[in-house]
Amino acid sequence: MARQAKNTLLQKAKKLKSDEFYTLLPDIESELQHYRNHFKNKVVYCNCDDPCTSNFYRYFAENFKELGIKKLISSCYKESNIDLFNSTSSNGGYYYIYTGTETENVIPSNSDLVYFKEDGDFRSSESINLLKEADIVVSNPPFSLFREYVAQLIKYNKTFLIIGNINAITYKEIFNLIKENKIWLGINLGRGISGFFVPEHYELYGTEARIDNMGNRIVSPNNCLWLTNMDNAKRNEGIILTKRYKGNESEYQRYDNYDGININKTQDIPMDYAGFMGVPITFLHKFNPNQFEIIQFRKGDNGKDLSINGKCPYFRILIKNRQITCI
Ligand SMILES: C[S@@+](CC[C@H](N)C(=O)[O-])C[C@H]1O[C@@H](n2cnc3c(N)ncnc32)[C@H](O)[C@@H]1O
């Protein structure tokens, strides 16, 4: 095989590898229980979801009446028919609209599916038309297209709840949205998301990898989170601060290149420090915008990574306590 063709295949395989994580129903239920009052009379769109196999589609179809949903749309990309689910294959993607009037099985049969003229890419004009109809988008999108996916949701002013990799927080575009309080973290993160189905050809890695009693292959990367712009109770809870800076100054090292102190664990944030503090990115899981202001990510005044005695701690987010005005 020519080298170029081989490289293209390898790149495709690499991309698909990070994109083929299929969400488990218990993880969807565990997160969605915190947003139950958001769906009444709303059009819900799962736009990276094969209605024949996706647990997002299944969750909303099965809870359609209880949540008071107006319409449920689930669409999938041409490549989503992987052998994991032995689903029907087609060259184009397709979608299904569930309106709650269907009485029997909520899973559509082949004849119920509407085939796209295009390929069902979430960026295609047909998918965007469905997106325009929707009030709320809920999915686990392809990780390789995460930036574009979020940018599109913001562009079309959609309410959403999606799964991403924790690293996504460090993307400039995503971090800025969090900083501006346009999006925030959901309830579950890391080990709070139990795992994902992966296809046959996918390596079962990690100590928690397993095959369930239905033969489904499951990995637990423990590195994912939910991102949303729907209010949830956790966002309104403040972090209970128990440490003091005064009298313990030596426990808080100062940065070489920024006028602020370094904090290694969110629970070590002092209650009495009015200046800038660098906290680990996991702080965002507990972030309440009424309690803290996010200043910037990672960089000191000289544009280089925050350092202490010439060494860089892990990425830090610079924050300030809004509720203290003087030290
Ligand atoms: C991480 S998987 C999750 C699938 C499903 N949402 C779930 O949670 O089980 C991402 C899905 O997006 C599909 N996909 C990849 N590129 C896409 C695109 N450009 N537009 C829409 N879907 C895409 C993949 O085929 C895959 O099914």
The ligand as an SDF file (V2000), in Angstrom:
LIG
                    3D

 27 29  0  0  0  0  0  0  0  0999 V2000
  -18.1450    9.1940   21.3520 C   0  0  0  0  0  0  0  0  0  0  0  0
  -19.2600    8.4440   20.2080 S   0  0  0  0  0  0  0  0  0  0  0  0
  -20.7480    8.5580   21.1120 C   0  0  0  0  0  0  0  0  0  0  0  0
  -21.9310    8.0210   20.4340 C   0  0  0  0  0  0  0  0  0  0  0  0
  -23.2380    8.3070   21.1860 C   0  0  0  0  0  0  0  0  0  0  0  0
  -23.4830    9.7150   21.2310 N   0  0  0  0  0  0  0  0  0  0  0  0
  -23.1510    7.7470   22.5810 C   0  0  0  0  0  0  0  0  0  0  0  0
  -22.9410    8.5170   23.5010 O   0  0  0  0  0  0  0  0  0  0  0  0
  -23.2710    6.5290   22.7460 O   0  0  0  0  0  0  0  0  0  0  0  0
  -19.3530    9.7130   18.9960 C   0  0  0  0  0  0  0  0  0  0  0  0
  -20.2310    9.3870   17.8220 C   0  0  0  0  0  0  0  0  0  0  0  0
  -20.1980   10.4570   16.9010 O   0  0  0  0  0  0  0  0  0  0  0  0
  -20.1300    9.9360   15.5890 C   0  0  0  0  0  0  0  0  0  0  0  0
  -19.5000   10.9500   14.7340 N   0  0  0  0  0  0  0  0  0  0  0  0
  -18.2180   11.0180   14.3270 C   0  0  0  0  0  0  0  0  0  0  0  0
  -18.0540   12.0970   13.5570 N   0  0  0  0  0  0  0  0  0  0  0  0
  -19.2550   12.7000   13.4640 C   0  0  0  0  0  0  0  0  0  0  0  0
  -19.7260   13.8420   12.7960 C   0  0  0  0  0  0  0  0  0  0  0  0
  -18.9010   14.5840   12.0580 N   0  0  0  0  0  0  0  0  0  0  0  0
  -21.0360   14.1780   12.9050 N   0  0  0  0  0  0  0  0  0  0  0  0
  -21.8760   13.4370   13.6680 C   0  0  0  0  0  0  0  0  0  0  0  0
  -21.4790   12.3360   14.3440 N   0  0  0  0  0  0  0  0  0  0  0  0
  -20.1830   11.9780   14.2310 C   0  0  0  0  0  0  0  0  0  0  0  0
  -19.3180    8.6690   15.7350 C   0  0  0  0  0  0  0  0  0  0  0  0
  -19.5740    7.8230   14.6450 O   0  0  0  0  0  0  0  0  0  0  0  0
  -19.8250    8.1430   17.0640 C   0  0  0  0  0  0  0  0  0  0  0  0
  -20.9720    7.3770   16.8670 O   0  0  0  0  0  0  0  0  0  0  0  0
  1  2  1  0
  2  3  1  0
  2 10  1  0
  3  4  1  0
  4  5  1  0
  5  6  1  0
  5  7  1  0
  7  8  2  0
  7  9  1  0
 10 11  1  0
 11 12  1  0
 11 26  1  0
 12 13  1  0
 13 14  1  0
 13 24  1  0
 14 15  1  0
 14 23  1  0
 15 16  2  0
 16 17  1  0
 17 18  1  0
 17 23  2  0
 18 19  1  0
 18 20  2  0
 20 21  1  0
 21 22  2  0
 22 23  1  0
 24 25  1  0
 24 26  1  0
 26 27  1  0
M  CHG  2   2   1   9  -1
M  END
$$$$
